[in-house]
């Protein structure tokens, strides 16, 4: 795929899916601009990937601070080819018991940060009339999930926002798409007991969880020139759990 040497901005680069995405691009000799809210995690990334790449501490929950940091990043990196908004959190509770702080933090990190980041990077993509913007949503954005009204709202909002953005920038040769994973092997699934895993598997036709690499492979393809006629789409990777 024609992705060699391009510059890729990735949020949430220290998680399972984030790390798999990083590795896919590294294998194509891409230059990475990586973010995390932890200096400790950023140091680990530097040791892992080296000084060829760039690393930034971004607190996605602090919108004012995020705007200031993104102004710096957008000035230092006017040649970003691909933007991958992968960062996200959960903070679960039934709606009747959910505190506003739980709601607002999840919405800020999972949705509002996308708005700030895209708005900062988009002008340079428009100027060069080329770019790829990819967001990582979730299967539960379409199915709903008890105790996750904040999370499902944030991920559903992402899908709607990216579709609108795709319409706005299509004439500028900028592709905007969403990838919505189902149950992917992660620290979260590691915490499930066998009964819980079996109950989930009953609803997955392929009878297995996905791998982070399954998501990363699609992100890589959507970032390439071969995907130049794909925009405004939400791609499901869920083993058949949801077919729409």
Buried (B, 14 or more C-beta within 10 A) or exposed (E): EEBEEBBBBBBBBBBBBBBBBBBBBBEBEBBBBBBBBEEEBBEEBBEEBEEEBBBBEBBBBBBEEBEEBBEEBBEEBBEBBBBBBBBBBBBBBEEEEBEEEBBBBBBBBBBBBBBBBBEBBBEBBBEBEBBBBBBBBBBBBBBEBEBBBBBBBBBBBBBEBBBEBBEEBEEBBBBBBBBBBBBBBBEEBEEBEEEEBEEBBEBBEEEEBBBBBBBBBBBBBBBBEEBEEBBBBBBBBBBEBBEE
